[in-house]
Amino acid sequence: MNLVELKNKTILLFGKSRAFSKDEFSAQLKHHNIFLSIEFSDDVALIIDGRMMTPYEQNESERIYEQKSTELKFIDIDIFEKELASHLDEDTLLMSLKLSRDKDRLKSFILNSLISDKLFFKLLKMYNWGDDDFFENDDNRDISAAFISRFYENIERNHNVEYATTGFVHLIKQTKNIQVLQNILTLKPIKYNSDIKIQIAINEHINNEMQELLKKDENSEVKEALSLNKNLNIEIINEFIKDENLGSNIAKSIKLNDEYFDLLQEFKIALALNESLSLNMQEKLLEYENDEINYALSLNNNIDLKVINKLLESKNEIVIDTLYENKSMAVEMLKQAYRDNKYYEQLAKNENTPVDILYQLQLDRRYERYVKTNAGFGKHIQQENIGWIV
């Protein structure tokens, strides 16, 4: 459907508009030189089925369709409004809203899910949050919900998430959209929500500008969260490694390359926990023959099988026990441990343990709780759509 084809023509709307208010719908039609009729006539070029159609309107629409379907176009309101939204004169709209300071009209556009993300962010910058939090008054609540629901993946599966501050936290955890993160960080009510800043600081997709801004935050927890960011820039790394706690966080979290591995040698135990260690890096850490480093490696869920075999030779029972809980352990090694009647508790906790073994282990009350909290077993239960075996 093309709005240009409807210029100077008449349309008939049954029911009501959905994304646009009644006044805004009429204003947009006027902008495109499209006339709106409330009853059918020979001048009507398009019939739109809107929301909240009365029984009379429904019957009338069906009657006209039966008689005129070969002559007239029929369309759903969602399709028509999507076309309207794609043809908004954004510059004119922004100027109009700026001059009129019409808060209700501004809000109606922000709540319109059909406008582009680009326009949404521009309109959001014009909204006055006052001194209230995201959900402290009705208007702020509606704007916050609109933001979350627009960008939250699979919102239909968790449709209440947009009505609480935790919705922003969950959104930040899942998004890779730098514009979303940048805009959340600039929203005025964020000053009341350190948890939101903390989640942004951890998000590996934030850019250098955002990292620099968060580094200066007065809340020490925000700075600590930033030190856990996998893509922390080198300037901040060099600054943070002067602090033992922040340096350790970086060593266990940063996406490692040879330069970073050498730079962070002061934090070897933390490095051993880093799941981006290459095999060469893991073997270099093994060469220190240090129990604390070896224990940290045994906790690392991304260690190489060669390193696992060397650690098993260490005769350190704590390291060996930990290895049998590690999901990097080869399945055959786990099966052998079960056949040898060893490390049952560790096998019950290991998400890489074969399901048939977990079923057997859960029959023993000593390991039942561990099996039921095993991530691999839980995934199997969900896939099979069955309940727990008691």
HUVENZI-V63876 format. One record per pair of residues at least 24 apart in sequence whose ideal C-beta (glycine too) atoms are under 7 Angstrom apart, sorted by the first residue. I is the first residue (numbers start at 1). J is the second residue. D is the distance in Angstrom with one decimal. If there is no record, write none. Layout:
i:I j:J d:D
i:I j:J d:D
//
This chain:
i:1 j:75 d:6.3
i:1 j:79 d:6.8
i:1 j:83 d:5.7
i:3 j:32 d:5.2
i:3 j:83 d:5.8
i:3 j:87 d:5.5
i:6 j:34 d:4.9
i:6 j:45 d:6.4
i:6 j:46 d:6.4
i:7 j:32 d:6.5
i:7 j:33 d:4.9
i:7 j:34 d:6.8
i:8 j:33 d:5.4
i:9 j:34 d:6.5
i:9 j:35 d:7.0
i:9 j:45 d:4.2
i:10 j:35 d:4.3
i:10 j:37 d:5.1
i:10 j:43 d:4.6
i:10 j:44 d:5.3
i:10 j:45 d:6.1
i:11 j:36 d:6.1
i:11 j:37 d:6.9
i:11 j:44 d:6.8
i:11 j:45 d:6.5
i:11 j:46 d:4.4
i:11 j:48 d:6.2
i:12 j:37 d:4.9
i:12 j:40 d:5.8
i:12 j:44 d:4.7
i:12 j:47 d:4.9
i:12 j:48 d:7.0
i:13 j:48 d:4.8
i:13 j:50 d:5.3
i:14 j:48 d:6.8
i:14 j:49 d:5.5
i:14 j:50 d:5.8
i:14 j:53 d:5.1
i:14 j:57 d:4.1
i:14 j:60 d:6.9
i:14 j:61 d:5.0
i:15 j:49 d:6.6
i:15 j:50 d:3.2
i:15 j:51 d:5.4
i:15 j:52 d:5.1
i:15 j:53 d:3.7
i:15 j:57 d:5.9
i:16 j:50 d:5.0
i:16 j:51 d:5.3
i:16 j:52 d:5.1
i:17 j:50 d:6.0
i:17 j:77 d:6.3
i:17 j:81 d:6.5
i:18 j:50 d:6.9
i:18 j:51 d:4.9
i:18 j:77 d:5.3
i:18 j:78 d:6.5
i:18 j:81 d:6.2
i:19 j:81 d:4.5
i:19 j:85 d:6.9
i:19 j:112 d:4.9
i:19 j:113 d:6.4
i:19 j:114 d:4.8
i:20 j:81 d:5.9
i:20 j:84 d:6.8
i:20 j:112 d:6.7
i:21 j:108 d:5.2
i:24 j:108 d:6.2
i:28 j:84 d:5.1
i:40 j:64 d:5.8
i:44 j:72 d:7.0
i:46 j:73 d:4.9
i:46 j:75 d:6.5
i:47 j:72 d:6.0
i:47 j:74 d:5.0
i:48 j:75 d:5.5
i:48 j:77 d:5.5
i:48 j:80 d:5.2
i:49 j:76 d:5.6
i:49 j:77 d:6.4
i:50 j:77 d:4.2
i:51 j:77 d:6.2
i:81 j:114 d:5.8
i:82 j:114 d:5.3
i:85 j:112 d:6.8
i:85 j:114 d:3.7
i:85 j:115 d:5.3
i:88 j:115 d:6.8
i:88 j:119 d:6.9
i:90 j:119 d:5.4
i:94 j:122 d:6.2
i:97 j:126 d:6.3
i:98 j:126 d:6.8
i:107 j:139 d:6.4
i:107 j:142 d:6.8
i:107 j:143 d:6.9
i:110 j:143 d:5.8
i:110 j:146 d:5.7
i:111 j:142 d:6.2
i:111 j:146 d:4.9
i:113 j:150 d:6.4
i:120 j:150 d:6.6
i:121 j:179 d:6.5
i:121 j:183 d:5.5
i:124 j:183 d:6.5
i:129 j:188 d:4.4
i:129 j:189 d:5.6
i:132 j:189 d:6.9
i:133 j:189 d:4.9
i:133 j:192 d:4.7
i:134 j:165 d:5.7
i:134 j:189 d:4.6
i:135 j:164 d:6.9
i:135 j:165 d:6.4
i:140 j:189 d:7.0
i:151 j:175 d:6.3
i:151 j:177 d:6.6
i:151 j:180 d:5.1
i:165 j:193 d:6.0
i:168 j:196 d:5.1
i:169 j:195 d:5.8
i:169 j:196 d:6.1
i:169 j:199 d:5.2
i:172 j:196 d:6.8
i:172 j:199 d:4.2
i:172 j:200 d:5.6
i:172 j:203 d:5.9
i:173 j:199 d:6.1
i:176 j:205 d:4.9
i:178 j:205 d:5.8
i:178 j:207 d:6.1
i:181 j:205 d:6.6
i:181 j:206 d:5.6
i:181 j:210 d:6.8
i:182 j:210 d:6.5
i:185 j:210 d:6.2
i:194 j:219 d:5.2
i:194 j:221 d:6.4
i:194 j:222 d:6.7
i:197 j:222 d:4.9
i:198 j:222 d:5.7
i:198 j:225 d:4.3
i:201 j:225 d:3.9
i:201 j:226 d:4.1
i:201 j:229 d:6.5
i:202 j:228 d:5.5
i:202 j:229 d:5.9
i:204 j:229 d:5.9
i:204 j:230 d:4.3
i:204 j:231 d:4.6
i:208 j:233 d:5.0
i:211 j:236 d:5.9
i:224 j:249 d:6.7
i:228 j:253 d:4.6
i:229 j:253 d:7.0
i:230 j:254 d:6.1
i:230 j:255 d:4.9
i:231 j:255 d:6.4
i:256 j:281 d:6.7
i:268 j:293 d:5.6
i:269 j:293 d:5.7
i:269 j:296 d:5.0
i:272 j:296 d:3.5
i:272 j:297 d:4.6
i:272 j:300 d:6.4
i:273 j:299 d:6.1
i:273 j:300 d:5.7
i:275 j:300 d:6.0
i:275 j:301 d:6.2
i:275 j:302 d:3.9
i:279 j:304 d:4.6
i:279 j:306 d:6.7
i:282 j:307 d:4.7
i:283 j:307 d:6.8
i:286 j:310 d:5.9
i:291 j:316 d:6.1
i:294 j:319 d:5.3
i:295 j:319 d:5.5
i:295 j:322 d:6.7
i:298 j:322 d:4.1
i:298 j:323 d:4.8
i:298 j:326 d:6.4
i:301 j:326 d:6.1
i:301 j:327 d:5.3
i:301 j:328 d:5.8
i:302 j:328 d:6.3
i:303 j:328 d:5.1
i:305 j:330 d:5.9
i:321 j:346 d:5.8
i:324 j:350 d:6.5
i:325 j:349 d:4.8
i:325 j:350 d:5.2
i:326 j:350 d:6.9
i:327 j:351 d:5.1
i:327 j:352 d:4.2
i:345 j:370 d:6.5
i:348 j:374 d:6.7
i:349 j:374 d:6.4
i:351 j:375 d:4.3
i:351 j:376 d:3.4
i:352 j:376 d:6.4
i:355 j:380 d:5.0
i:362 j:389 d:6.6
//
